[in-house]
Amino acid sequence: MGTKVDSAGLHWRKSSHSGGGNDCVEIAFTADGTAVRDSKNPAVGALSLPAAGWDALLSAARSGELNLR
């Protein structure tokens, strides 16, 4: 399970597939894994995922497992 992380000082990036708007998820790599935040509201904070959790999330997204349509 992820934990809330202090996002100050992290290098945040958006996917190259984002439309350039402010409606996507941003990520930052940390010493322990990956931090994830909502680009619309970065002041709320970020969720920290361990490396194995980030890998599992990417795998599920790539396989279509997360497509809820």
Biopython code that builds the backbone (N, CA, C, O; Angstrom):
import numpy as np
from Bio.PDB.StructureBuilder import StructureBuilder

atoms = [
    (1, "MET", "N", (0.841, -1.171, 0.000)),
    (1, "MET", "CA", (0.000, 0.000, 0.000)),
    (1, "MET", "C", (0.890, 1.239, 0.000)),
    (1, "MET", "O", (1.963, 1.239, 0.602)),
    (2, "GLY", "N", (0.444, 2.285, -0.670)),
    (2, "GLY", "CA", (1.217, 3.512, -0.750)),
    (2, "GLY", "C", (1.084, 4.360, 0.495)),
    (2, "GLY", "O", (0.163, 4.181, 1.292)),
    (3, "THR", "N", (2.009, 5.278, 0.652)),
    (3, "THR", "CA", (1.966, 6.200, 1.769)),
    (3, "THR", "C", (2.107, 7.620, 1.240)),
    (3, "THR", "O", (2.639, 7.831, 0.150)),
    (4, "LYS", "N", (1.633, 8.588, 2.008)),
    (4, "LYS", "CA", (1.756, 9.979, 1.618)),
    (4, "LYS", "C", (3.212, 10.402, 1.752)),
    (4, "LYS", "O", (3.903, 9.977, 2.678)),
    (5, "VAL", "N", (3.677, 11.239, 0.827)),
    (5, "VAL", "CA", (5.090, 11.622, 0.798)),
    (5, "VAL", "C", (5.201, 13.146, 0.710)),
    (5, "VAL", "O", (4.325, 13.802, 0.145)),
    (6, "ASP", "N", (6.268, 13.704, 1.262)),
    (6, "ASP", "CA", (6.563, 15.125, 1.113)),
    (6, "ASP", "C", (7.115, 15.322, -0.289)),
    (6, "ASP", "O", (8.178, 14.795, -0.619)),
    (7, "SER", "N", (6.405, 16.074, -1.111)),
    (7, "SER", "CA", (6.775, 16.191, -2.517)),
    (7, "SER", "C", (7.719, 17.354, -2.803)),
    (7, "SER", "O", (8.101, 17.559, -3.955)),
    (8, "ALA", "N", (8.101, 18.117, -1.789)),
    (8, "ALA", "CA", (9.020, 19.233, -1.999)),
    (8, "ALA", "C", (10.373, 18.723, -2.485)),
    (8, "ALA", "O", (10.914, 17.762, -1.938)),
    (9, "GLY", "N", (10.901, 19.355, -3.487)),
    (9, "GLY", "CA", (12.227, 19.011, -3.981)),
    (9, "GLY", "C", (12.282, 17.854, -4.960)),
    (9, "GLY", "O", (13.360, 17.513, -5.447)),
    (10, "LEU", "N", (11.143, 17.240, -5.261)),
    (10, "LEU", "CA", (11.144, 16.144, -6.233)),
    (10, "LEU", "C", (11.043, 16.700, -7.647)),
    (10, "LEU", "O", (10.475, 17.773, -7.855)),
    (11, "HIS", "N", (11.583, 15.987, -8.608)),
    (11, "HIS", "CA", (11.512, 16.383, -10.020)),
    (11, "HIS", "C", (10.284, 15.696, -10.639)),
    (11, "HIS", "O", (10.315, 14.498, -10.917)),
    (12, "TRP", "N", (9.223, 16.448, -10.849)),
    (12, "TRP", "CA", (7.965, 15.902, -11.359)),
    (12, "TRP", "C", (7.945, 15.919, -12.872)),
    (12, "TRP", "O", (8.478, 16.833, -13.501)),
    (13, "ARG", "N", (7.321, 14.895, -13.458)),
    (13, "ARG", "CA", (7.189, 14.848, -14.918)),
    (13, "ARG", "C", (5.856, 14.258, -15.303)),
    (13, "ARG", "O", (5.277, 13.452, -14.575)),
    (14, "LYS", "N", (5.374, 14.674, -16.468)),
    (14, "LYS", "CA", (4.120, 14.173, -17.023)),
    (14, "LYS", "C", (4.436, 13.257, -18.192)),
    (14, "LYS", "O", (5.520, 13.318, -18.771)),
    (15, "SER", "N", (3.497, 12.426, -18.524)),
    (15, "SER", "CA", (3.650, 11.551, -19.679)),
    (15, "SER", "C", (3.739, 12.384, -20.958)),
    (15, "SER", "O", (3.112, 13.437, -21.065)),
    (16, "SER", "N", (4.506, 11.914, -21.903)),
    (16, "SER", "CA", (4.565, 12.583, -23.204)),
    (16, "SER", "C", (3.241, 12.447, -23.946)),
    (16, "SER", "O", (3.014, 13.133, -24.942)),
    (17, "HIS", "N", (2.369, 11.571, -23.468)),
    (17, "HIS", "CA", (1.061, 11.374, -24.075)),
    (17, "HIS", "C", (0.000, 12.303, -23.502)),
    (17, "HIS", "O", (-1.134, 12.310, -23.982)),
    (18, "SER", "N", (0.344, 13.086, -22.486)),
    (18, "SER", "CA", (-0.644, 13.998, -21.913)),
    (18, "SER", "C", (-0.902, 15.121, -22.910)),
    (18, "SER", "O", (-0.037, 15.474, -23.713)),
    (19, "GLY", "N", (-2.085, 15.662, -22.843)),
    (19, "GLY", "CA", (-2.487, 16.682, -23.804)),
    (19, "GLY", "C", (-1.887, 18.052, -23.549)),
    (19, "GLY", "O", (-2.229, 19.008, -24.244)),
    (20, "GLY", "N", (-1.020, 18.168, -22.591)),
    (20, "GLY", "CA", (-0.420, 19.454, -22.301)),
    (20, "GLY", "C", (-1.241, 20.261, -21.311)),
    (20, "GLY", "O", (-0.784, 21.289, -20.812)),
    (21, "GLY", "N", (-2.442, 19.804, -21.026)),
    (21, "GLY", "CA", (-3.273, 20.485, -20.040)),
    (21, "GLY", "C", (-2.840, 20.130, -18.637)),
    (21, "GLY", "O", (-1.794, 19.517, -18.428)),
    (22, "ASN", "N", (-3.635, 20.512, -17.708)),
    (22, "ASN", "CA", (-3.306, 20.241, -16.320)),
    (22, "ASN", "C", (-4.244, 19.175, -15.758)),
    (22, "ASN", "O", (-4.749, 19.308, -14.643)),
    (23, "ASP", "N", (-4.471, 18.130, -16.527)),
    (23, "ASP", "CA", (-5.441, 17.109, -16.141)),
    (23, "ASP", "C", (-4.856, 15.704, -16.222)),
    (23, "ASP", "O", (-5.474, 14.790, -16.768)),
    (24, "CYS", "N", (-3.683, 15.550, -15.684)),
    (24, "CYS", "CA", (-3.052, 14.241, -15.752)),
    (24, "CYS", "C", (-2.347, 13.921, -14.434)),
    (24, "CYS", "O", (-2.354, 14.712, -13.491)),
    (25, "VAL", "N", (-1.760, 12.774, -14.405)),
    (25, "VAL", "CA", (-0.990, 12.329, -13.250)),
    (25, "VAL", "C", (0.471, 12.665, -13.509)),
    (25, "VAL", "O", (0.961, 12.516, -14.628)),
    (26, "GLU", "N", (1.155, 13.113, -12.481)),
    (26, "GLU", "CA", (2.585, 13.366, -12.564)),
    (26, "GLU", "C", (3.310, 12.354, -11.685)),
    (26, "GLU", "O", (2.774, 11.893, -10.678)),
    (27, "ILE", "N", (4.534, 12.018, -12.079)),
    (27, "ILE", "CA", (5.338, 11.096, -11.275)),
    (27, "ILE", "C", (6.696, 11.707, -10.978)),
    (27, "ILE", "O", (7.186, 12.573, -11.702)),
    (28, "ALA", "N", (7.283, 11.235, -9.902)),
    (28, "ALA", "CA", (8.661, 11.595, -9.551)),
    (28, "ALA", "C", (9.304, 10.346, -8.959)),
    (28, "ALA", "O", (8.721, 9.686, -8.099)),
    (29, "PHE", "N", (10.487, 10.033, -9.418)),
    (29, "PHE", "CA", (11.205, 8.886, -8.872)),
    (29, "PHE", "C", (11.883, 9.292, -7.579)),
    (29, "PHE", "O", (12.482, 10.364, -7.493)),
    (30, "THR", "N", (11.789, 8.439, -6.578)),
    (30, "THR", "CA", (12.386, 8.688, -5.270)),
    (30, "THR", "C", (13.392, 7.584, -4.963)),
    (30, "THR", "O", (13.528, 6.628, -5.726)),
    (31, "ALA", "N", (14.082, 7.719, -3.861)),
    (31, "ALA", "CA", (15.044, 6.692, -3.461)),
    (31, "ALA", "C", (14.360, 5.362, -3.179)),
    (31, "ALA", "O", (14.975, 4.307, -3.332)),
    (32, "ASP", "N", (13.087, 5.400, -2.765)),
    (32, "ASP", "CA", (12.368, 4.183, -2.386)),
    (32, "ASP", "C", (11.390, 3.672, -3.437)),
    (32, "ASP", "O", (10.835, 2.586, -3.273)),
    (33, "GLY", "N", (11.167, 4.420, -4.503)),
    (33, "GLY", "CA", (10.198, 3.992, -5.509)),
    (33, "GLY", "C", (9.748, 5.159, -6.363)),
    (33, "GLY", "O", (10.568, 5.856, -6.960)),
    (34, "THR", "N", (8.432, 5.370, -6.420)),
    (34, "THR", "CA", (7.858, 6.398, -7.272)),
    (34, "THR", "C", (6.764, 7.137, -6.521)),
    (34, "THR", "O", (5.946, 6.521, -5.837)),
    (35, "ALA", "N", (6.751, 8.458, -6.649)),
    (35, "ALA", "CA", (5.689, 9.281, -6.078)),
    (35, "ALA", "C", (4.741, 9.664, -7.197)),
    (35, "ALA", "O", (5.173, 9.925, -8.320)),
    (36, "VAL", "N", (3.453, 9.699, -6.898)),
    (36, "VAL", "CA", (2.420, 9.997, -7.886)),
    (36, "VAL", "C", (1.532, 11.098, -7.317)),
    (36, "VAL", "O", (1.175, 11.066, -6.139)),
    (37, "ARG", "N", (1.171, 12.084, -8.163)),
    (37, "ARG", "CA", (0.269, 13.141, -7.715)),
    (37, "ARG", "C", (-0.636, 13.596, -8.853)),
    (37, "ARG", "O", (-0.366, 13.332, -10.025)),
    (38, "ASP", "N", (-1.697, 14.273, -8.492)),
    (38, "ASP", "CA", (-2.654, 14.842, -9.445)),
    (38, "ASP", "C", (-2.130, 16.204, -9.879)),
    (38, "ASP", "O", (-1.892, 17.072, -9.039)),
    (39, "SER", "N", (-1.949, 16.399, -11.178)),
    (39, "SER", "CA", (-1.396, 17.659, -11.653)),
    (39, "SER", "C", (-2.342, 18.841, -11.425)),
    (39, "SER", "O", (-1.891, 19.984, -11.353)),
    (40, "LYS", "N", (-3.637, 18.582, -11.312)),
    (40, "LYS", "CA", (-4.596, 19.660, -11.069)),
    (40, "LYS", "C", (-4.487, 20.210, -9.658)),
    (40, "LYS", "O", (-4.804, 21.375, -9.417)),
    (41, "ASN", "N", (-4.042, 19.386, -8.730)),
    (41, "ASN", "CA", (-4.031, 19.781, -7.330)),
    (41, "ASN", "C", (-2.779, 19.245, -6.622)),
    (41, "ASN", "O", (-2.889, 18.424, -5.712)),
    (42, "PRO", "N", (-1.607, 19.698, -7.030)),
    (42, "PRO", "CA", (-0.379, 19.157, -6.448)),
    (42, "PRO", "C", (-0.198, 19.484, -4.970)),
    (42, "PRO", "O", (0.545, 18.792, -4.275)),
    (43, "ALA", "N", (-0.861, 20.523, -4.479)),
    (43, "ALA", "CA", (-0.701, 20.908, -3.081)),
    (43, "ALA", "C", (-1.309, 19.884, -2.126)),
    (43, "ALA", "O", (-0.978, 19.876, -0.940)),
    (44, "VAL", "N", (-2.190, 19.024, -2.622)),
    (44, "VAL", "CA", (-2.811, 18.002, -1.777)),
    (44, "VAL", "C", (-1.781, 16.990, -1.307)),
    (44, "VAL", "O", (-1.922, 16.403, -0.235)),
    (45, "GLY", "N", (-0.751, 16.787, -2.106)),
    (45, "GLY", "CA", (0.293, 15.841, -1.732)),
    (45, "GLY", "C", (0.446, 14.750, -2.772)),
    (45, "GLY", "O", (-0.140, 14.816, -3.853)),
    (46, "ALA", "N", (1.217, 13.774, -2.446)),
    (46, "ALA", "CA", (1.526, 12.697, -3.378)),
    (46, "ALA", "C", (1.469, 11.367, -2.653)),
    (46, "ALA", "O", (1.603, 11.293, -1.432)),
    (47, "LEU", "N", (1.269, 10.333, -3.429)),
    (47, "LEU", "CA", (1.267, 8.971, -2.923)),
    (47, "LEU", "C", (2.589, 8.326, -3.310)),
    (47, "LEU", "O", (3.011, 8.423, -4.462)),
    (48, "SER", "N", (3.236, 7.680, -2.376)),
    (48, "SER", "CA", (4.510, 7.031, -2.632)),
    (48, "SER", "C", (4.294, 5.527, -2.792)),
    (48, "SER", "O", (3.697, 4.879, -1.932)),
    (49, "LEU", "N", (4.782, 4.991, -3.892)),
    (49, "LEU", "CA", (4.703, 3.556, -4.143)),
    (49, "LEU", "C", (6.104, 2.956, -4.116)),
    (49, "LEU", "O", (7.035, 3.530, -4.680)),
    (50, "PRO", "N", (6.258, 1.805, -3.461)),
    (50, "PRO", "CA", (7.564, 1.140, -3.524)),
    (50, "PRO", "C", (7.808, 0.668, -4.960)),
    (50, "PRO", "O", (6.871, 0.588, -5.754)),
    (51, "ALA", "N", (9.034, 0.365, -5.285)),
    (51, "ALA", "CA", (9.387, -0.027, -6.651)),
    (51, "ALA", "C", (8.511, -1.173, -7.162)),
    (51, "ALA", "O", (8.055, -1.128, -8.305)),
    (52, "ALA", "N", (8.271, -2.187, -6.348)),
    (52, "ALA", "CA", (7.448, -3.327, -6.775)),
    (52, "ALA", "C", (6.004, -2.895, -7.037)),
    (52, "ALA", "O", (5.363, -3.406, -7.955)),
    (53, "GLY", "N", (5.493, -1.967, -6.245)),
    (53, "GLY", "CA", (4.137, -1.468, -6.449)),
    (53, "GLY", "C", (4.013, -0.677, -7.743)),
    (53, "GLY", "O", (3.023, -0.816, -8.462)),
    (54, "TRP", "N", (5.016, 0.156, -8.048)),
    (54, "TRP", "CA", (5.028, 0.923, -9.294)),
    (54, "TRP", "C", (5.100, -0.025, -10.493)),
    (54, "TRP", "O", (4.390, 0.166, -11.480)),
    (55, "ASP", "N", (5.953, -1.042, -10.408)),
    (55, "ASP", "CA", (6.056, -2.024, -11.494)),
    (55, "ASP", "C", (4.731, -2.747, -11.703)),
    (55, "ASP", "O", (4.336, -2.985, -12.844)),
    (56, "ALA", "N", (4.044, -3.098, -10.629)),
    (56, "ALA", "CA", (2.749, -3.779, -10.732)),
    (56, "ALA", "C", (1.698, -2.861, -11.360)),
    (56, "ALA", "O", (0.893, -3.307, -12.178)),
    (57, "LEU", "N", (1.704, -1.590, -10.981)),
    (57, "LEU", "CA", (0.762, -0.632, -11.558)),
    (57, "LEU", "C", (0.995, -0.477, -13.057)),
    (57, "LEU", "O", (0.043, -0.498, -13.836)),
    (58, "LEU", "N", (2.240, -0.324, -13.463)),
    (58, "LEU", "CA", (2.553, -0.205, -14.893)),
    (58, "LEU", "C", (2.146, -1.457, -15.665)),
    (58, "LEU", "O", (1.588, -1.367, -16.758)),
    (59, "SER", "N", (2.425, -2.605, -15.101)),
    (59, "SER", "CA", (2.070, -3.866, -15.751)),
    (59, "SER", "C", (0.560, -3.979, -15.944)),
    (59, "SER", "O", (0.098, -4.376, -17.014)),
    (60, "ALA", "N", (-0.208, -3.632, -14.914)),
    (60, "ALA", "CA", (-1.671, -3.687, -15.010)),
    (60, "ALA", "C", (-2.189, -2.697, -16.032)),
    (60, "ALA", "O", (-3.112, -3.016, -16.781)),
    (61, "ALA", "N", (-1.618, -1.505, -16.084)),
    (61, "ALA", "CA", (-2.055, -0.500, -17.054)),
    (61, "ALA", "C", (-1.739, -0.951, -18.478)),
    (61, "ALA", "O", (-2.577, -0.814, -19.369)),
    (62, "ARG", "N", (-0.560, -1.477, -18.696)),
    (62, "ARG", "CA", (-0.156, -1.918, -20.032)),
    (62, "ARG", "C", (-0.988, -3.091, -20.529)),
    (62, "ARG", "O", (-1.242, -3.205, -21.728)),
    (63, "SER", "N", (-1.412, -3.958, -19.631)),
    (63, "SER", "CA", (-2.182, -5.137, -20.039)),
    (63, "SER", "C", (-3.653, -4.838, -20.253)),
    (63, "SER", "O", (-4.396, -5.692, -20.737)),
    (64, "GLY", "N", (-4.084, -3.625, -19.896)),
    (64, "GLY", "CA", (-5.504, -3.273, -20.028)),
    (64, "GLY", "C", (-6.331, -3.646, -18.817)),
    (64, "GLY", "O", (-7.546, -3.446, -18.805)),
    (65, "GLU", "N", (-5.695, -4.179, -17.813)),
    (65, "GLU", "CA", (-6.395, -4.608, -16.603)),
    (65, "GLU", "C", (-7.106, -3.463, -15.894)),
    (65, "GLU", "O", (-8.080, -3.686, -15.176)),
    (66, "LEU", "N", (-6.622, -2.233, -16.092)),
    (66, "LEU", "CA", (-7.199, -1.077, -15.411)),
    (66, "LEU", "C", (-8.231, -0.331, -16.259)),
    (66, "LEU", "O", (-8.791, 0.668, -15.807)),
    (67, "ASN", "N", (-8.484, -0.795, -17.463)),
    (67, "ASN", "CA", (-9.454, -0.145, -18.342)),
    (67, "ASN", "C", (-10.854, -0.430, -17.812)),
    (67, "ASN", "O", (-11.367, -1.539, -17.964)),
    (68, "LEU", "N", (-11.466, 0.564, -17.197)),
    (68, "LEU", "CA", (-12.760, 0.376, -16.545)),
    (68, "LEU", "C", (-13.932, 0.801, -17.426)),
    (68, "LEU", "O", (-15.049, 0.920, -16.923)),
    (69, "ARG", "N", (-13.727, 1.025, -18.672)),
    (69, "ARG", "CA", (-14.809, 1.443, -19.580)),
    (69, "ARG", "C", (-15.713, 0.320, -19.920)),
    (69, "ARG", "O", (-16.671, 0.504, -20.670)),
]
sb = StructureBuilder()
sb.init_structure("model")
sb.init_model(0)
sb.init_chain("A")
sb.init_seg("    ")
for serial, (resi, resn, name, xyz) in enumerate(atoms, 1):
    if name == "N":
        sb.init_residue(resn, " ", resi, " ")
    sb.init_atom(name, np.array(xyz, "f"), 0.0, 1.0, " ", f" {name:<3s}", serial, name[0])
structure = sb.get_structure()
